[in-house]
Amino acid sequence: MFNRVLELKPDYYLVYLNIGRTYEIMDKKGDAVKTYKELIRLAEKAPESGKLMDVAKQRIDIIGGKKVPVKKGK
């Protein structure tokens, strides 16, 4: 399904988050990091994507073993 989305709209950066998470679940960490980096590259062109870029960077840090502070909800 994700591949079909990319066929139709290859610059749709939001789908890369879902692909990255899927790779993480499948324990394909290298593919997940590569996918998150592509998300960041594409999202840099979209001013409304700041939060999504932050999530991608956080996922890369987590995969790399960095401890990431957890924000508690309101």
Stockholm file with secondary structure:
# STOCKHOLM 1.0

chainA/1-74         MFNRVLELKPDYYLVYLNIGRTYEIMDKKGDAVKTYKELIRLAEKAPESGKLMDVAKQRIDIIGGKKVPVKKGK
#=GR chainA/1-74 SS CHHHHHHHCTTCTHHHHHHHHHHHHTTCHHHHHHHHHHHHHHHTTCGGGHHHHHHHHHHHHHHTTCCCCCCCCC
#=GC SS_cons        CHHHHHHHCTTCTHHHHHHHHHHHHTTCHHHHHHHHHHHHHHHTTCGGGHHHHHHHHHHHHHHTTCCCCCCCCC
//
